[in-house]
Amino acid sequence: MPRYQIQDVGTLAGFSGYSQVNPYNINNANPPAVVGTQFLGAKDNSTDSPSAFSYTQSGGIAYAYPAGKDISFGYAVNMAGDMVVCSGNSTAYGPGAPDTGSGYPYQPGVVVRGVLTPLSPIVPRLPTPYDTSYGVATSTAAAPAPIRWCGGKLNTAGDFAGVMTTGPSAATGKPNVKPGTLPILIHTQINKTVILGSLGGHNGGATAINDAGVIVGYSEPRNWNPPSTTPGWPLWTLGHAFIYRNSTMIDLNSQISSPKGEWELLWANDINEEGEIVGYGLFTQGGQQNLCAFHFVGGTVVNLDTQQKGGTSAATGINAKREIVGIALFGGDWKACIFIGGSPVELNGLIDRELRWDLWVATAINNHGQIVGWGKRRGAEGIRGFLLTPP
């Protein structure tokens, strides 16, 4: 198996002390661009002062948003190097973006050649039919609302699939509107936001989009009972995996042709250009249940974690070569992994151990096989971002 070269993404200039550097996405350029978020804060994960960053092997790490915005999150980068970030000041960020009482309002924007263009925070009319007790109330007029958390992916055309937080003060102020999240599609070229709808519940989000415009993510079904088997972070059980195409959201579980009755697909994390989907779900066999990474190909669900005693894992990224990365429990600890032959292989075993890295999370892999994520490095304070490059 290949041994990867590892590079430390570094930390943004002007900061000292404990920080957490989280790369989220990498593009297919050569050399690649990486985007993510650096947090400053305490070692108990009560981090604050998030700053979006970009990283290249030649230029190193740099701020990905204009000066004057003291909080920002970096999420996605495409082949053109365009990035999607959410940014704002710790007071209010612009008109039409009121605080909902649970933190700061963040406005999404697209960064092109270092210039941030804010995207519209206005929520369009919801698709019908839609249960207004489970999200933003439908109205004839657009309602101002902040897009509070918009992690997702950006395709070559500049279409961004992500998440929008909803709630009474973020919508129409009606008290019967439950807070939650909704999957969204932002056409950044024309600054238009489309809400994808839901499977009936009040939580959901889009996680990835390919160049064909096919979107995947998760959405809570109506009257859904979450599985009791859940280890908590980073495997949340917020709904069912979905695929969105031809303006229709479809529960991915309804598309399974084989195997029947063994899977409840809970979260779709990524989709490649061939339409293959990866994520995690509840796998039941022989009376035993485990949260396992899956690879969905043309109706067939492939279990990526067939460890003898049953594993716990999630797939986070897939490339055009069907190389899949993610996270898995090894000896009770979460570690970054690559899935090979039906089992997660710890990435710590594929790097030079003398470099004293402990890789915790792999978030994405590009078509060159380069992997990003984060972990700890002996002698370096805080949580560090990494870039792995195969030989």
N, C-alpha and C positions, 0 to 999 in steps of 0.2 A: 504494500500500500504506500501511496506517496507520503512523503514527509513535507509538510508545508513550511515555507518561510513565513515568519510572523513579524509584523510591524506594529509598533505602538502608535496609535492615532495622535497621542499627545494631548495637551490641554491648551485652552485659549489663553492668549497673553493678557496680563493684567489681573489674573486671579492667583491666589495662593491659598494653601490649606487644603482641606479635604474636598474632593470633587468626585463626581460620578459622570463618566463620559459614555454615552449610549449611542453608538452608530445604529441606524435603523434600516438604511437602504444603500445599495450600491448599483451603479449603472453598468452597461456593457461596453463602455468606451475603453480604449487602450492608450494610455493608462486610465483607470476608472476614477470616477468621482464618488465620494461617500458623503452622506448627509446624516445628521443626527442632532442630539441635544446634550449639552453639558449642564449638570446641576451642581450647585454649591450648597453645602449644608452639613448636618451632623451625621455621624457614623451610624445612627439608628434609622437612616433612610428618611428622616424628616427634612428632605432637601428643599431648597428654594433657589431663587435666582436662575431659572432655566435660560439657557442661551443656545439658539440654533447655530450649528456650525456646518461647514463644508470641509472636506479633506481630499487632497490629492497627494500622490507619492512624491511629486516634484515640489509642490507648493506648501505641503503640510496642512495644518489646521488653521481655519480662519473663520471670522464671524460671517454668518450667512444672512444678516439683516442690517438695515441702515442704523446709524447711531441715533440715539434718542428713544429707542424702545428698550426698556430695561427688562422685559421678559419675552421670551420667544421659544418656540419649539420647531425643530426641523424634522421633516418626515420623509420626503420623497424627492427623488432626482431621476430625470429621464436621460436619454441618449444625447440630447442637446445640451445637457448640463442645467436645464431649468429645474428649479427647486420649489417645493411648496412648504411654506412655514406658517405657523400661527404666531402672531406677535401682538404686543400691546404694552401700555404703561400700567403701572401698578395702581393707577386710579381708574380712569375710564378710557377706553380706546375708541374715540371717534363717535359720531352721531349714529344712532340706531343700534348701539351695542350696549344696552344697560346691563349692570351686574345683576345676577339672579340670586345673590345671597350666598353663593357657595364658591367664592373665589373671584378671580379677576376675569373680565371678558376678554377673549382673544379673537382677533379678526384674522382670517386666513388671507394669505397673499401668495403670489407667485414671484419668485426672484429670477429675473432674466439678466444675465451679465451684471450681476451685483445690484440691480435696481429692483426694489420691492414695489409691486403693484397690488394694492389691496383689492381683494375680491369682495363681491357684494355680500353683506351679512343679512340681507333680506331673505326671509323664508317664503318661497312661492306657495301657491295654493296646493294643498295636499291632494294626492290622487284619490279617487273614490272608487269603490267604497272603502272607508277607513273608519275604524272605531275611535271616535274622538276622546273617549275616556282613557285611551292608551297612547297619548302623544299630544302633539300640537293640535289645537282645535282648528278645524277647517273654517276658513272665512273667505269672503269674496275679495277682500283686500289683502295684500301681502302684509305680514306682521314682522316687525323688526325683531331680530333675535341674534345673539352672539353664537358663533360656532366655537364652542368652548374646547373641544378636543377633536382634532381632525386627522389622526394618524391613518395612513393609507398608502396608496401607490399612485404614481403618475405615469401615463403612457406617452408614447412618442408624439401623439397629436396634442398633448397638453390636457388631456382629460384626467381628472383626479377623483378617485374613489376614496371616501373617508366617512367621518362620523360627525354628527351634529347633536349637541345636547339640547334637550327641550325642557320646558317647564312653564308654569303659569306666567311668571313675569317675563319669560323669554318669548312668550307668544301673545296671547290676547288678554292675559290677566284673569281668565276665567278660573274659578277655584276648582272646578271638576277636572282640570287637565292635569294628569299625573306627570311628574318629571320622568325623563328617560332619555334614550338616545335613538337616533334614526340614521340609517345609511343614506349617504348623499353622493351625488355625482356633480362635480363642478367642471363645466367646460371653461377652462381658464382663458382660452383665446377670445371668447365672446362674453366672459364674465356672467355666466348663467348657472344657477344652482337648480338641480333637480332632486327632489326627495324620492327615493326608490320605493317607499312604502314599507310594509312589514308583513310578517307571517301571522299577525294578529295581536302580538304583545306590545309592550312599551319599551323594550330594549333591543337594540340592533346596531350594526355598523358594517360598513364596507371596508374590506381590508386590502383588496388588490384589483387591478384592472389590466387586461392585456391590450395589444394594439388592435384587436378586433372589436374592442369595446365591451367584452364580456367581463362582468364584475362578480366577485365572490365576497362572502362575509358571513355574518351570523345574525339571526333574528329570532326573537322569542315568539313561539307559537301561542295562539290563544289558549288560555286555561292549561298551560303547560306545567307539568310537575318535573322540576329538575332532578336528575339522578342524584342519589345520596352519595355515590362514589365520587368524591372530588378532593384533591389534595390542596385546594386553594391556589394561590399564586404559584406559577404563572398559568395554570390551567383553569380558567374561569368557565363555569357552565351557565352561560347567559341565554342560550337558545339553540336553534338548529342551524347547521351550515346551509347557506343558500347559494344559488347561481342566478344571476340577473342577465337576461338577454332578451332582445326584441321587446323591450319595455315591460318585461314581466319578471317578477321575483318568483322563484321556484324553490321549494324545499328540496335540498339535495338528496334527502332520504327517499323521496318519491322517485328518484331517478336510478336507484340501485337495482341492477339486474342480477348481480351475483357478488357475494353470497347473500342469500335471503335470511332475514331474521336474526342476524348476528350483530348488526351495527346500529347505533344511533349516532349519526354524524352531528357533532356539536359546534364545530368552528372550522371554517375554511380560511386559511391564512394566505394562500398564494395560488396563482394560476399562471401557467406559462403560455407561450404563443400557440402551442398545440392544443390548448384547452384542458390540460391535465391539472388537477387540483390537489393540493395537500392541506392538511390540517390535523385535527384530532377528534376522536369520538369515543363513545362507550362501546367496547367490544365485549360480547358475552359468548362464552363457549364453555360447555361442561359445567355449568352452574357457577362459573367464575366470571367476574366483571373487572375490566381494567380500562383506564383511559389510555388509549394508544394512538400513535401517529398513523395517518392513513394517506394513501395515494389513490385518487379516484381517476380512473381511465375508462371513458366510454361506457359507464354504467357498472364497471367492476371496481370493487373496493379492495385494495391490497393492504394488508396489515403490515406496517413497517416495523413492528415491534413484537416479534414472535418468540421472546425469551421464554425459556422453559417454565419459569414460575410466574410468568405474566409481568410485563413491564408497565411503566408509566412514562409516557413520552408525548411530544407534540412536534409536528413538522411545521416549520416556519417559512421555508423558501424552497423553490424548485427552479431549475434552469432548463434550457432547451435540450440539454443532454440527459435529462431525467436525474440529475444529481440533486439530492434532497438533504437539507440540513434542518437542525432544530435543537431541541433540548430533551433530556431524558434523565431519569433518576438512576444514579449509579451509587450503590451503597448508601442510599438515603439522602444523597446530595444531588442537586441539579447541576448538570454539566452540559456544555455545548457538544453537539454530536453531528455526525454525518451518517445517513442510513445506508447500510450495505448488506445485501443478501438477507433482508428480513430482520435485521437487528441494528440498533443504534451502536455506532462505534465512537467512543469518546475521542474528541479532537485533541485532548491533552496527550494522547498516545501517539499522535501523528506530527508532533512538533518536537523540537530539541528541548528535552527536559532540563538541560543545564541553564536554559534561559529563565527558568523558575516562574513560568506562567501557570495560572489555573483558570481555564476558560469555562465560563459559566453559561453563557447564552450565545447561540448563533442565530442571527436574525435574517440574513439574506445571503444568496449566492448568485453570482452573475454567470454569463455564458462562458467565461474563461475559467470557471471553477474557483474564483476568488470569493472568500467568505468574510463577512463582517459580524461583529458581535462585541461582547465585553466580558471582563473577568478581573482577576487580580494578578498583579506582577510583584514578585518579591522585591522589596526595596523601594517600591513606588507607592506613594500614599494614594488612597482612594481607589475607586473602581475605574479601570482603564479600558478604552476601546481598542480593538485589534482589527487588523486586516491580514488574512491568510492568503498566500499565493502558492499554488502548486508548482512543481518543477516544470 
